[in-house]
Amino acid sequence: MVPTGFTLGVATAAFQIEGALDEDGRGPAGWDVFAAKPGTIVDGHSPAVACDHYHRMPQDVALMKELGVDSYRFSLAWPRIQPDGRGAVNRAGLDFYDRLLDELLANEISPMVTLYHWDTPLALDEDGGWLNRDTAYRLGEFAAIAAAAYGDRVARWVTINEPATVTTNGYALGLHSPGKADFANGLPTVHHQLLGHGLALQALRAAKVPGEIGMTNVYSPVVPNSGNPLDWISAGAMDVAQNRLYADPVLTGKYPDLIRAAKLFSSFEHPDEDMAVISQPLDFYGLNYYMPTRVAAGGGDSPVPAAMAEAMGDDLRDATPGAPLHIEPWPDTETTAYGWPVKPEYMAVALKEMAERYPKLPPVIITEGGASFVDVKVRDKSANRTFIPDERRLRYLSDHLGTALRATAPGGEAEAIDLRGYYVWSFMDNFEWSGGYKQPFGLVHVDFETQVRTPKASFYWFQELQEERKLAASADAAVAAAAAG
Ligand code: PNW
């Protein structure tokens, strides 16, 4: 059963769906410039139009209504609202989200708003982006603007989304905007994003918004590749760098010991007082779960499994013999189009580890979970319709949601967690960052030539789940039901 009050939702982010990058006074984002550089996005795909959601918003909300979701998580494009990232506010940009919020409420869909989902205004990136402490204050200011404009209508706020991905991909590996590749950027970038979260939270509290406030971290349980002690040490270090570095400060007010003792990434210093801002109480903790990470010591054949590197269109495939650790593929494991391992049982591990590590954890909402698989359209002649039998995505979602619900139910291994919701990433296929349009995560298929939207089997499965408020006994049963249509 899906517990009463448990939120079932779908999620997107502005830069991945909106398009209309030059319209109605939107300023440039760092991502506009990064994505236009040759070699950054698979096959040179452009985010200029994406799902054209900026022009198709009412029809997209109508489709959400048909889907029957309780809630929709979307992000505000900072450069639409504050074109320079500071100072003047762009009325036309504010108006778009005004209309979106009104449309959602008119359709009884509860809005969850992410303030920052990676589209930093270019002007701020030019001043150092998250390497610059000032960017944190700018996010605080942006939160105050959003609170004044939308505070009356937003049920849940997420201050920032996955600072870990921004740090790793944007500042250490150079795979995302702003394309910086230096591990020494790690600590300042982490700290300024977390401070930005704290300042944004403060601004929302000061504005007395009635909605609940949280932040979102991605969490990936880390497993050593073998019993070799070096693999165990590497896995511990990876867990710190990928998970604890972001969750500990927010939930305990301290950076992990390993980071503090070893000054692992740089000699970066910050005022002690920041930790109180970063660790202010949250109404909920947002957790994105996609997959676990399997780690081995040394450079290995490549830093990440070849399929993963290829999907991101980068050169990470090459062996780096001097590297301290690398990510191993999982033996005998299904992978998504991204090369990500499908391991629903690690959803329970993630929740269990969170419960053990953070005794004062607030209620948790899984703010993202989902899978990219290449879809095939099937023409069903008798019913005169096009059908997209995305069995593997359906199974992924059903297994992960089921695991999360069982783990947090009384008697489950993570029963200490008060789980309040699950948001599917994503409502529709979209611009998957450096993966371009080649990583479809949607419940709704988007034809990027014609902009035609086609609900997939997983859409109908999710629709039925929300009507019944009950998961089919097994993923097989869910797949069979969706096929019967
Ligand atoms: C998230 N990982 O990114 C983002 O919040 C979304 O914008 C994105 O489209 C979605 O997941 C799918 O990629 C992630 O390596 C990036 O574990 C990397 C990881 C997970 C999520």
Boltz pocket constraint, residues with backbone or C-beta under 6 A from the ligand:
constraints:
  - pocket:
      binder: B
      contacts: [[A, 13], [A, 161], [A, 162], [A, 165], [A, 218], [A, 220], [A, 288], [A, 290], [A, 291], [A, 368], [A, 425], [A, 431], [A, 432], [A, 433], [A, 441]]
      max_distance: 6.0
